[in-house]
Structure formats: C-alpha cells, structure tokens
Amino acid sequence: MLSKSIIPVIVVFGPTSVGKTDFLLNLSKISEIINIDSLQVYKYMNIGTAKPGAGTLSQIKHHLIDFLDPNEEFNTGDFVHEADKLCFEVFSRDKIPVISGGNAFFLINFIKGLPATPKCNPIVRKKVEEELKNKGIEELSCKLEKIDPDYFSKISKNDTYRITRALEIYYSTGKTVSYFKIPEKPRECYNFLFIGLIREKEELHERINRRVDLMFENGLYEEFLKLRKMGYGSSSPGMGAIGYKEFFELDNEQSVEWQPGDKQLGLDDIKELIKKNTRQYAKRQITFFKKIDNVIWENPDNFSAIFHKVEEFLKQHGKIVCNFDNCSFYDKIPIKK
C-alpha cells in the first residue's frame, strides 16, 4: 500500500465528443470530478461548451464549472492552483479525485507542475495590451510565430491570452516560453492512473458532427445572441472558443479560421465551420495526448477492461471499488464483458 500522504488521482482525457461525460458516470460511487476545461468554467455558455446537464451533475459532483463571467481570464496557473486544492479536499472526504477534460495545457501542467515563468510585469503587460489594441491579434500572432515557432505550433493562432502572455515573457526576459521548460517527471505528491478514451476516426467525426447538429437544435445561435446582448464580444476570453467565435462572421467581425472569400456566411456555413474546426481540434488533442506515457487507451464503451485497471489502482491505496454487479448504475447501461 502506498503512503497516505500520496493522493491517488485518476486522470481521464480524450478528444472532444469521445464520450467522457457518459463514461464518468460509471465512477459516480467513488469519485468527484475536477473539470479540466478552460471554457466550461464560464457562466451562460452552456450549449457551445457541452456542459454536463443537471441529471449528470446530480449523479456525480463536478468542480470548476460555471463560476466565471465570460470576460474573465482562467489560465493554466489558475487551474493548477485550484485543482491542487480540490484534490486534497476531495480525498479528505474519502472520495477519489478524477481530473477529466480535454485541455492539454491544463493537463500537462497539472501532471508535471508549472514551469518557472516570470511573474507579470504590469508595465510590459500594458505595452502588450496597447500593441494588441493598435495592431490586432493577427499581427501579434505572426510576431510570436517568428519569435517562438515551437510554442506557437502548440496553440491556436487566435488564442489572445497565450499569445499576449508569451510576448510579455519575451519582452520582459528576452527568452521565449519554450525556454521555460515544464518539469520532465510527474509530481510525486500524486499517484496517477491515466485513462485515455479513444474511438476510430470515422466514428469520432460522426459524433462531432452529430453533437454540433444537436447544439444548433438546442439553441446555440440564440445562446450566442444572448451573450452578445450581455456585452460579451470577440475579445472576451470565453467567446474566442470554437462554437462561439465562428458566429462573429454574422456579426461583422471576421473569423481568422474561415477563408472562402469575403462573403458573409449564413448559419449553415457557420455550422459546417464549427464542425470543421472541432474535427481539427480533436486531431490536435489526440496528437498531444499520445505523447503522455503510461496511458491505458480504451474505447469508452469497454467499461469492464477499464474498471479492472481502476480496481487494481485503488487497491494500492487500500480502497475498494464496488463490483459491477453491486453498482445500481450499472444496471442501466450495457456492460461489455
């Protein structure tokens, strides 16, 4: 049995639309979820971020969901700080903390710890903010690509926060973000079990397309309009996400992701653009996640194979997972033996 000072953490990750939310319900009797998503933290943005519904939230407690306004920043450091605190609190309640989501930056920094980047210099930050205001994110994006191509290749070219922060660091120190390396090994205060959820490419793309169709049926465009009326625009951190940023084509604010010409797009075009951007995002997620070592990769429908690994993992900490036959929730879902 491992030391009581080491907290067991189950980490569940995978590309968007792979089925993480449904999969996590199978851990409802033993865990609480710490959400590793930079967008579900925002209030009022429910449909486009695919937040868990009320039924799911009533069955398994989720943390770091629905607590910030869309114009507030929530960065990697914020996440790691909050997740560390929550892991301790969840484990002290005799539950297993489960880190789950699709944000690769949040995930790797939680696993290995934050790089020792310099603190924000208010004078430099003001300079970068002025540069952003006068030149726009596209020009700053091109500048960062020249300064730090390695880091730039890992982020969205429209990620205002990461681009401006990278420039702040460069202006302050003369060093790139890539210079400040993430530690090589996982942090020793946790014992991790990594579960990677994966599906065949065609199936995943079909699920993505189906999800986007459902979002539109459930009122995604109306949700966007409501957010606009509340005063949130393209510069709001939350509104730069896939599923929202594309609508600015209808709002006379050009999206850098779409290049069919200068014509204004219709809602059907926006829907197809969201599908395309989501598929590309899923591909980037998979590429990143495949670099993580010691991962149990499984289709999320293969419950039994995964939970045998979970049982073995928790026995190291003197904890027992309820058997499949004794878990009432399992009666409601097909278990593949």
N, C-alpha and C positions, 0 to 999 in steps of 0.2 A: 504494500500500500504506500502511496506517495505521501509526502509531508503535507500536513494540514495547512501549512502556510502557502502552498501552491494551489491556486484556484483552477479547477478544470473548466475549460471553455470549449464549447462546440461551435465551430465556425462553418456556416452553411452559405455557399455562394454559387453563383451561376449566372448565365446571361439573362437579360430581361425576357420575360414571358416563358421561362423554362418551367415554372410551376413551383417556385419557392414558397409562396403563401400557403397553398394547399398542403405541401409537404410538411411544413412546420406544425400544422395542426396535430400531426402524429406525435409530437413531443410535448403536447399540452399538459400532460400529467406531471412532468418533471422539470419544466423549464419556464423561463421568461425570455422574451425576445428583445435584444438590443439592436435596433434598426440601423443598418449601415447604408443609409441612403441620404444623399445631400438635398433631396427635393421633398421627400415625404415629411421633412421637418416643418414645412410651411403650411400655415393655415389657409383655408379657402381653395387650395389646389388639390382637389380630391380625385377627380376623374383622370386628368392627364398624368398624375403621378402613380396611378393604380394603387392607392392606399387600401389597406385591408378594410373590409366592411365591418359593420357593427357586429355581425354574427361571429366573425373571426376574432375580433377584439374581445368579445365576451368569453371566448373559449381559451384564449391564451394571451397573457398580458404582453403588450408591446411598449417599449420605451423609445424616446427620441422620435416621436411622431406628432405632427400637428401642434407645434408650440411656438413657432416664429412667424412674424409677418414676412411676406414675400420680398420686401425691400431690405431685409436684414441679412447679413453675411453669416454663414455657418461653414467654417473651414476645417481643414484636416486636424489642426491643433485643438479646435473646439471639440471635435468628435472624440479624439483620443482621450482628452481630459474627462469628458462626460462618460465615455464607455468604461474607463478605468474605475471611476466612482461607482457606476452601476453594477459592474461585475462583482465588486466587493459586497454591495448591498443585496444583490440577488442571491449570491452564495450564502450570505449570512441568514437568509430566510430558508435555507436548506433546499434551494432550487438551483438548477444548472443554468448559468448564463449562456445564451445562444446568440452569437453575433451573426446576423444574416442580412444579406443585401447584395447589391451589385456595384457599389462604388469602389473601384480598385484602389484609388489613392487612400481612401479612408482605411481600407482593409490592410494594406501592406504596412502602413504606418502604425496601425494598432498592433499587428503581429510583431513587428521588429522595433517599434519605438520611433519617435520623431528624430529627423536629422537636426543637427545643431545649427540651424539657420539663425542669422542675427535678428534681433528684435526690430520692430518697425521704427524707422526714423521719421517723425512727423513732418520734418521739412522736406525730406525726399518724397514722402507719400504725397504731399501737396503738389510737388513738382510733377509727379506722375499723373495725378488727377487732372492737372491743368493740361498736360500733354494729351490725355485721353479726351478731354473736352474739346480741345482745338483740332486734333488730328483724327480722332476716332479709333475704334478698336482694330479696324483692319490694318491701319498703318503701324500701330503698336504690335500687332500680331506679326507683321513682316519683319519688324525690327528684332523681336525676340527670336524669330526663326534664324536670323543671321547670327545672333549672339550665342544662342544655346540650342542648336538644332536637335540635340538628343532629347532634351526636356520637352521641346516644342512638339516633337513627334508623338509624345505620350498624352497630350492634352488636346482639347477642342480648340480650333483656331478662333472660336468666338467666346472662349472662357475668360471673361473680363477679370475675374478675381485672380486667377492663377497667372495670367499674362502680366497684369499690373504688379502683382507681388514679386514675380520673377525679375521684372525691371527694377523694382525698388531695391532688391538684393544686389543686383548688378551695379546700380548707381551708387549704392552705399559702400560696397566692398570691392568692386572690380572683379568679383567672382560670380560665376553662374550658379544657378540652382543645382545643376548636375555636379558641381564641385562638392556640395554638401551632401555626402552620401548617407543613405539610410543604413543603419547597422546591418551586418550580414546575417546574424542569427536571431531566431525568435526570442522574445523576452523570457527570462527564466521564472518570472513570478506567475506565469500561466503554464498549464499543460494543455496543449491544443489537440483537438481532433478536427481535421479538415475534411469536410464533405463537399465535393464538387458535383453539382447537378448538371447533367448534360443530356441533350437529345440530338438525334440526327438533324443535319442542316435543313432538310426539306420540311421536317416536322416542326422545327423551331420557327422557320419562316412562316409557315402556315399559322402557327399560334400567334405570332406577332401581328400578322395581317388581320386575323380574327379579333385580336384584342383591340386594335385601332378601330376597326369597324364598330365594335361594341362601344368604344369610348364616344364615338360620334352619335350612336344611337342613344346613349345615356346623357348627351348634352355637353360634350366637350367644348364646342364653339360657344355655347351660351355661358359656360364657365369662364372662358377667356374674356368674353364681353363684360361679364360681371367684374372680373379682376381689373379690366381697363377702366370701368366706371369708378372703381375704388381708388384709382390713381396709380396703379402699378403699370409700368411701361417696360420697354425693351431693356432698359438699364437696370431694372430690378433683378437681383440675383436669381430669384425663383423663375422669372419669366424668360430667362435665357435657356431654359430646358427644352429638349425635344418634346413636342406635344403642345407647346405654347409659342415658342419663337417663330414657328412656321406661319402662324396666323398674322404676324406683322406684315406679311405680304398684302393682306387685305386692309391693313391699317396704314398704308403708305410708308411703312418702314421696311426697307429692303432686307431680306434674309440672305446671308452670305452662302447658304447651303444650296440655293436653287439657282440654276443658270440656264434657263431655256430662252432667255432674251429679256426684253424689258417689259413684256406684257404683264398685266396684273393677273394674279391667279384666282381661280374660283375655289369653292370649298372642296370639290372633288380633287382638284390639283393638290390642295393642302393635305388632304387625307393621304394621297399617294406619296407625297413628300415625307410625311410623318412616318409612313411605313418604311420608306427607303432609308431615312435617317436612323430609324430604330434598328433595322437589319444591320446597317453598317456599325452602329454602336455595339450591338450584340457580338459582332465579329471581333471588334477591338477588345471587348470584355474577355472573350474566350482566349484570345492571344495572350492577354495579361495573366489570366488565372492559370493557364497552363505552365507558367513559369514558377508557380508555387510548388514546393516539394512536399512529399508525403501526403498526397491528397487521395482520398477514396472517391473515385469517379464512378457515378452511377446514374442511370435514368431515375428520376424521382418516383416513377411508378414502381420501382423494385424495392419496396419497403423492407421486406424481410432481410435481404442481404445487408442493407444499410444498418438496420437496428441491431443485428447481431454485433456489428462493429461498435455501435453505441454502448451496448451492454458490456462488452469487454473493456471499453474505455472507462466506464463509470465504476466498474468493479475495482479499478486501481485506486479509487478514492473511497472505497467502502460503501458505494451507493448501488442500489439495485433498481433496474428498470423493470416496470411491470411487464409481465409476459403478454404477448399478443392476445392470448385467449382471455385475459383478465381485464383488458382495457376496453371500456364500453364504447369508446370512439371507434375502435377497430371494427366493431360490428357494422358500422355504417359505410365502410369503404372496402373495396376489393383488395385483399392481400395476395400478392403473388408469392407462392411458396417455391 
